[in-house]
Amino acid sequence: MKLFNAFKLNKELINQTEFVNVYSVKCDDKVYTIIIPKKAANKYTIIHFIDNTVCWEQVPRFWRLSGRRYGDKIPIYKFDGKIMNTIFVLKGNPGGDEGLDNGIFRSSKKYDENFVNCITYKKFKSM
């Protein structure tokens, strides 16, 4: 069974924060942890993967009016403990990311069950 189909049919909400929903899904005798931010990323969003934390930076659209070219890095999720079969699914297309493929975070090109795998929602639909 495809992971996305299993997610649609029998996802279980195990944690909810101000920024993300955390689901547990069983597929092919494996239990996956799926983390999905509540907001969609856009071209003004930069995702930072720092140590074991995912930070969300929203760059001001009209940076001259705000007087700066950078936004505030808001930690949206911190990983602690066991991270087997963990997938961080990002809705939308961010303007960039920093720190991916360093530490505990892996891109979809380097999928590994022992790390946090970061993928887009479009790629998640094909899993």
C-alpha positions in Angstrom: 0.0 0.0 0.0 1.2 3.5 -0.8 2.1 5.6 2.2 0.0 8.5 1.1 -3.1 6.3 0.7 -2.5 4.8 4.2 -2.1 8.4 5.5 -5.5 9.4 4.0 -7.3 6.3 5.3 -5.9 5.8 8.8 -3.9 8.7 10.1 -4.0 9.4 13.8 -3.3 12.8 15.2 -0.8 12.3 18.0 0.3 15.9 18.7 -0.7 19.4 17.7 1.1 22.6 18.3 0.6 26.2 17.2 2.7 25.5 14.0 2.4 21.8 13.1 0.2 18.7 13.2 2.0 15.4 14.0 0.4 12.2 12.7 1.1 8.5 13.2 0.4 6.2 10.2 0.9 2.4 9.9 1.8 1.2 6.4 3.3 -2.2 5.5 4.0 -3.2 9.1 5.9 0.1 9.7 4.8 3.0 11.8 5.6 6.4 10.3 5.5 9.8 12.0 4.3 12.5 9.6 4.8 16.1 10.6 2.9 18.7 8.5 3.1 22.5 9.1 -0.2 24.3 9.3 0.9 27.1 7.0 2.0 26.7 3.4 5.4 27.9 2.3 5.8 30.5 -0.5 8.7 32.2 -2.3 9.2 34.5 0.7 9.7 31.5 3.1 13.1 30.1 4.1 13.2 26.8 6.1 16.2 26.4 8.4 17.3 23.0 9.7 19.4 23.8 12.7 20.7 21.0 15.0 17.4 19.1 15.7 15.0 22.0 15.1 13.0 23.2 12.1 12.8 27.0 11.9 10.5 29.0 9.7 11.6 32.4 8.4 9.1 34.6 6.5 11.1 37.3 4.6 9.2 40.6 4.4 7.6 41.0 1.0 8.4 44.7 0.9 11.7 44.7 2.8 12.4 48.4 2.2 9.3 49.3 4.1 10.2 47.0 7.0 13.9 48.2 6.9 15.4 44.7 6.7 15.8 41.9 4.2 15.4 39.1 6.7 12.5 37.8 8.8 12.4 36.2 12.2 13.4 32.6 12.6 10.6 30.9 14.4 11.2 27.4 15.7 8.2 25.4 14.6 9.3 21.9 15.7 12.1 20.3 17.8 12.9 16.7 17.4 14.0 14.7 20.5 14.3 11.0 21.1 13.6 8.4 18.5 13.3 9.6 14.9 12.7 6.3 13.0 10.5 6.6 9.9 9.9 10.3 10.4 8.8 12.5 7.5 8.5 16.3 7.5 6.1 17.2 4.8 6.2 20.8 3.5 3.2 22.3 1.8 4.0 24.9 -1.0 7.3 25.9 -2.4 9.7 27.7 -0.1 12.1 30.3 -1.4 15.0 28.3 0.1 16.3 26.0 2.8 19.4 26.0 4.9 21.0 23.0 6.6 19.2 20.2 4.7 21.3 17.0 4.5 23.2 18.1 7.6 22.7 16.4 11.0 19.4 14.5 11.4 17.7 16.0 8.3 17.7 14.4 4.9 16.2 15.5 1.5 14.0 13.3 -0.5 17.0 12.4 -2.7 18.8 10.8 0.2 15.8 9.0 1.9 16.9 7.2 5.0 14.7 5.7 7.7 17.1 6.6 10.5 16.8 10.4 9.8 14.1 13.0 9.4 13.2 13.0 5.8 12.0 16.4 4.4 9.8 16.3 1.3 7.2 18.4 -0.4 3.5 17.6 -0.3 3.6 16.9 -4.0 6.3 14.3 -3.5 4.5 12.8 -0.5 1.4 12.2 -2.7 3.5 9.9 -4.9 4.9 7.8 -2.0 
